[in-house]
């Protein structure tokens, strides 16, 4: 996430699929709109200790740009 810290809860307004990745559109307690994706970081070759992290974006264009860097 680019220069933004999320405090408290994230409320999902809608969920959609973008390039095969689930995206949640929602807001925080300040009512700022964010797009959230859940990424899996593999910690081992067997995949047992995978770590999942949420990445938040203020706008869909930044999310699409980063997805292009990681996916395609």
C-alpha positions in Angstrom: 0.0 0.0 0.0 1.4 3.3 -1.0 1.8 5.7 2.0 -1.5 4.7 3.7 -2.0 3.1 7.1 -5.3 1.4 7.9 -6.4 1.7 11.5 -9.4 -0.3 12.8 -11.9 -2.1 10.7 -12.3 -2.4 7.0 -15.9 -2.7 5.8 -16.5 -4.4 2.4 -19.0 -2.8 0.1 -18.5 -5.1 -2.9 -16.3 -7.9 -4.0 -15.2 -8.6 -7.6 -12.7 -10.5 -9.6 -9.9 -8.6 -11.5 -7.4 -10.7 -13.6 -8.3 -13.8 -11.6 -7.7 -12.0 -8.2 -10.5 -11.3 -5.7 -10.7 -7.6 -4.9 -12.7 -6.1 -2.0 -13.9 -2.5 -2.4 -14.7 -0.9 1.0 -14.0 1.8 3.5 -12.3 2.3 6.9 -13.5 4.1 10.0 -12.7 7.5 8.4 -15.0 6.5 5.4 -12.0 6.6 3.0 -12.5 4.2 0.1 -9.9 1.5 -0.5 -9.4 -1.6 -2.7 -8.0 -4.6 -0.9 -6.4 -7.8 -2.3 -5.2 -10.8 -0.3 -1.8 -12.1 -1.4 -0.2 -15.4 -0.5 3.6 -15.4 0.3 5.0 -18.8 0.3 7.4 -19.4 3.1 8.5 -22.9 2.2 8.6 -25.3 -0.7 5.9 -27.5 0.7 3.5 -24.6 1.1 2.5 -25.5 4.6 3.7 -22.3 6.2 2.2 -19.9 3.7 1.6 -16.3 4.9 -1.4 -14.2 3.7 -1.2 -10.4 3.7 -3.8 -7.8 2.7 -2.7 -5.0 0.4 -4.7 -1.8 0.3 -4.9 0.7 -2.5 -6.5 4.1 -2.6 -7.5 3.8 -6.3 -8.1 1.0 -8.8 -5.4 2.3 -11.2 -2.6 1.7 -8.6 -4.0 -1.8 -7.9 -4.1 -2.6 -11.7 -0.5 -1.3 -12.1 0.9 -3.5 -9.3 -1.1 -6.5 -10.5 0.5 -6.1 -13.9 3.9 -6.1 -12.3 3.2 -9.3 -10.3 0.9 -11.2 -12.6 1.7 -10.3 -16.1 
